[in-house]
Amino acid sequence: MTLLDDNRGSRTRSVEGQSPVVVTDHAVLRYLERAHGLNIAQLRDHIAGLCTNGARLRARAVIVENVKFMLAGEKVVTVLEREWIGFDPNERRREVEE
């Protein structure tokens, strides 16, 4: 059995003698929500609360809870490991540490 990452949020599981199975991020999210009781709305509100000041200050990133939330205006667009650089270092951007 082999796992292949397609770099678009899906993983393909290759099983000998069978067709590959693609599991999307949407399927994983719904599985966590429905099978494990993860409250997505509550989690979304929590993340929004963490990033509110950064968005108000027009920051491109907010570092909190040991991760880096990347912002595009008032949208949280991705979450990176704290140390990752999520932008072109030649472009001037501000980060807000909460």
C-alpha positions in Angstrom: 0.0 0.0 0.0 1.4 3.4 -1.0 0.2 7.0 -0.2 0.7 9.7 -2.8 0.0 13.4 -2.1 -1.3 15.3 -5.1 -0.5 18.7 -3.5 -4.1 19.8 -3.9 -5.4 18.6 -0.6 -6.1 15.0 -1.6 -4.2 11.8 -1.0 -4.3 8.8 -3.2 -4.1 5.4 -1.6 -2.7 2.8 -4.0 -3.6 -0.8 -3.1 -2.2 -3.7 -5.1 -4.8 -4.9 -7.6 -7.3 -2.1 -6.9 -8.0 1.3 -8.2 -6.5 4.2 -6.3 -8.9 5.9 -3.8 -8.7 9.7 -3.5 -9.8 11.2 -0.2 -10.5 15.0 -0.4 -10.0 17.5 2.3 -13.8 17.9 2.3 -14.3 14.2 3.0 -11.8 14.3 5.9 -13.5 17.4 7.3 -16.9 15.9 7.2 -15.6 12.6 8.7 -14.1 14.5 11.6 -17.3 16.4 12.1 -19.7 13.5 11.8 -17.8 10.5 13.1 -15.8 12.3 15.8 -18.0 15.2 16.8 -15.7 18.0 15.8 -17.7 21.2 15.9 -16.6 23.0 12.7 -18.6 26.2 13.4 -17.0 26.5 16.9 -13.5 25.9 15.5 -14.1 28.5 12.7 -15.3 31.0 15.3 -12.2 30.3 17.5 -9.8 30.8 14.5 -11.7 34.1 13.6 -11.3 35.3 17.1 -7.5 34.6 17.0 -7.1 36.5 13.8 -9.4 39.5 14.3 -6.8 42.0 15.5 -4.3 40.9 12.8 -7.0 41.5 10.1 -7.9 44.8 11.6 -4.3 45.8 11.4 -4.1 44.5 7.8 -1.4 42.0 8.7 -0.6 39.2 6.3 0.0 36.7 9.1 -0.9 36.1 12.7 1.3 33.8 14.9 -0.6 32.3 17.8 -1.0 28.8 19.4 2.3 27.8 17.8 1.0 28.2 14.2 1.0 30.9 11.6 -2.4 31.9 10.1 -2.0 33.5 6.7 -4.5 36.3 5.9 -5.7 37.9 2.7 -7.6 40.9 3.9 -10.2 39.7 6.3 -9.9 36.0 5.2 -7.8 33.3 6.8 -6.5 31.5 3.8 -4.2 28.8 5.3 -2.4 27.7 8.4 1.4 27.1 8.4 3.9 25.8 10.9 5.1 28.8 12.9 8.5 28.9 11.3 7.4 28.6 7.7 7.7 31.6 5.5 4.4 31.8 3.6 5.2 34.6 1.2 7.8 36.2 -1.1 10.6 37.5 1.2 11.2 40.4 -1.3 7.6 41.7 -0.7 7.1 43.8 2.3 4.5 42.3 4.7 3.7 42.6 8.4 3.1 39.9 10.9 1.3 40.4 14.2 2.3 38.1 17.1 -0.7 37.8 19.5 
